Amino acid sequence: MKLRIAGLTVVALILSGCGFRPLYGTIGANPGAQRIFASIYVEPIDQERVGYELRNKLIDLLRGPARAQDATYRLEVIVTETREGVALQNDSTITRYDLAFTAKYKLTDARLNTVTQGQETTLESFDVAQSPYASVTGQQEAEKRASQDIAEHIQIDLGVYFARATSSR
């Protein structure tokens, strides 16, 4: 038992000495990512349902202010979607679609200077069923999964950017 505790203590000391810092944590007086994320206002996003879903996912992940006036940063996202039939029946009826989404984002400060920008892509699929309702539901679920995926990747990109920016000061 004492050997286990000693081993865990040694591992903890080694990890603390290697410079490992959790991306979303706080250390001392340095602001954590959540505090910075909370200062980002997410602008409304076009692209109907997908834009609405993506904006809501980003608001949930970043927990930013409800009004642009209260924000230090503004996040603008432009989404494009392409749909391609990928599976055919013998009679050339499409039975499966791939939905490819590309989100270009730009983070600006209060003076509208670009702080960082990037692009995220994702691919989701859905089956075409004999029931039109089932097909529409499948497409909507694919769009929700894509929105979640893109939102999480944008959050990671912003977290990495701010981690690098605060560590280089």
For each residue, the residues with C-beta under 8 A, 3 or more apart:
1: 4 5
2: 5 6
3: 6 7
4: 1 7 8
5: 1 2 8 9
6: 2 3 9 10
7: 3 4 10 11
8: 4 5 11 12
9: 5 6 12 13
10: 6 7 13 14
11: 7 8 14 15
12: 8 9 15 16
13: 9 10 16 17
14: 10 11 17 18
15: 11 12 18 20
16: 12 13 20
17: 13 14
18: 14 15
19:
20: 15 16
21: 25 27 163 167
22: 25
23: 33 156 159 160 163
24: 32 33 34 159
25: 21 22 32 33
26: 30 31 32 34 35
27: 21 30 32
28:
29:
30: 26 27 166
31: 26 35 36 166
32: 24 25 26 27 35 36
33: 23 24 25 36 37 158 159 162 163
34: 24 26 37 38 63
35: 26 31 32 38 39
36: 31 32 33 39 40 158 162
37: 33 34 40 61 62 63 64 155 158 159
38: 34 35 62 63 64 65
39: 35 36 64 65 71 72 73
40: 36 37 62 64 71 72 73 74 75 107 158
41: 64 65 67 68 70 71 73 74 75
42: 45 55 58 59 62 64 75 77
43: 55 68 74 75 76 77
44: 51 55
45: 42 51 52 54 55 77 78 79
46: 51 78 79
47: 50 51 54 79 80 81
48: 51 52
49: 52 53 140 143
50: 47 53 54 79 81 101 143 146 147
51: 44 45 46 47 48 54 55 77 79
52: 45 48 49 55 56
53: 49 50 56 57 143 144 147
54: 45 47 50 51 57 58 77 79 103 147 150 151
55: 42 43 44 45 51 52 58 59 77
56: 52 53 59 60 147
57: 53 54 60 61 147 148 150 151 152
58: 42 54 55 61 62 75 77 151 154 155
59: 42 55 56 62 63 64
60: 56 57 63 151
61: 37 57 58 151 152 155
62: 37 38 40 42 58 59 75 155 158
63: 34 37 38 59 60
64: 37 38 39 40 41 42 59 71 75
65: 38 39 41 68 70 71
66: 70
67: 41 70 71
68: 41 43 65 71 74
69:
70: 41 65 66 67
71: 39 40 41 64 65 67 68 74 110
72: 39 40 109 110
73: 39 40 41 107 108 109 110 115
74: 40 41 43 68 71 107 108 112
75: 40 41 42 43 58 62 64 105 106 107 154 158
76: 43 105 106 107 108
77: 42 43 45 51 54 55 58 103 104 105 154
78: 45 46 103 104 105
79: 45 46 47 50 51 54 101 102 103 150
80: 47 101 102
81: 47 50 99 100 101
82: 99 100
83: 97 98 99 100
84: 97 98 100
85: 88 94 96 97
86: 94 96 97 98 125
87: 94 95 96
88: 85 92 93 94 95
89: 92 93 95
90:
91:
92: 88 89
93: 88 89 128
94: 85 86 87 88 97 128
95: 87 88 89 127 128
96: 85 86 87 125 126 127 128
97: 83 84 85 86 94 125 126 128 139
98: 83 84 86 123 124 125
99: 81 82 83 123 124 125 126 139 142 143 146
100: 81 82 83 84 121 122 123
101: 50 79 80 81 121 122 123 124 146 150
102: 79 80 119 120 121
103: 54 77 78 79 119 120 121 150 154
104: 77 78 117 118 119
105: 75 76 77 78 117 118 119 120 154 157
106: 75 76 114 116 117
107: 40 73 74 75 76 114 115 116 117 158 161
108: 73 74 76 111 112 113 114 115
109: 72 73 112 113 115
110: 71 72 73
111: 108
112: 74 108 109
113: 108 109
114: 106 107 108 117
115: 73 107 108 109 161
116: 106 107 157 158 161
117: 104 105 106 107 114
118: 104 105 154 157
119: 102 103 104 105
120: 102 103 105 150 153 154 157
121: 100 101 102 103 150
122: 100 101 146 149 150 153
123: 98 99 100 101 146
124: 98 99 101 142 143 145 146 149
125: 86 96 97 98 99 142
126: 96 97 99 135 138 139 141 142
127: 95 96 135 138
128: 93 94 95 96 97 135 138
129: 134 135 138
130: 134
131: 134 135
132: 135 136
133: 136 137
134: 129 130 131 137 138
135: 126 127 128 129 131 132 138 139
136: 132 133 139 140
137: 133 134 140 141
138: 126 127 128 129 134 135 141 142
139: 97 99 126 135 136 142 143
140: 49 136 137 143 144
141: 126 137 138 144 145
142: 99 124 125 126 138 139 145 146
143: 49 50 53 99 124 139 140 146 147
144: 53 140 141 147 148
145: 124 141 142 148 149
146: 50 99 101 122 123 124 142 143 149 150
147: 50 53 54 56 57 143 144 150 151
148: 57 144 145 151 152
149: 122 124 145 146 152 153
150: 54 57 79 101 103 120 121 122 146 147 153 154
151: 54 57 58 60 61 147 148 154 155
152: 57 61 148 149 155 156
153: 120 122 149 150 156 157
154: 58 75 77 103 105 118 120 150 151 157 158
155: 37 58 61 62 151 152 158 159
156: 23 152 153 159 160
157: 105 116 118 120 153 154 160 161
158: 33 36 37 40 62 75 107 116 154 155 161 162
159: 23 24 33 37 155 156 162 163
160: 23 156 157 163 164
161: 107 115 116 157 158 164 165
162: 33 36 158 159 165 166
163: 21 23 33 159 160 166 167
164: 160 161 167 168
165: 161 162 168 169
166: 30 31 162 163 169
167: 21 163 164
168: 164 165
169: 165 166
